[in-house]
């Protein structure tokens, strides 16, 4: 009973833990990219702990329910909170690298007047 109530609550907390990563990676004006990267990585470690703890709750099988081979539940990496963390981290990493590249190579061309949209 308690496990069934903790699963959605832990999933909601794991989604909320991903939000500050996006804020620190992209929406802090006046900071350099290196500072944003360090702060985002620190928050990513914290979010990983929360998402993997939530994944452990999802991987744990309910009493009286058999899941096939050994009854141990699904693998930790295939649980919803862990998949959400991995997809969000991959997407944010791709967006961060793209924005870093654009800021380093495209924005200076705009300031020099070489490129006018």
Protein Blocks (a to p, Z undefined) as FASTA:
>chain_A
ZZmmmmmmmmmmmmmmmmmmmmmmmmcghiafklmmmmmmmmmmmmmmmmmmmmmmmmpc
cehiaehjnonopafklpmklmmmmmmmmmmmmmmmmmmmmmmmmmmmmmnopacZZ
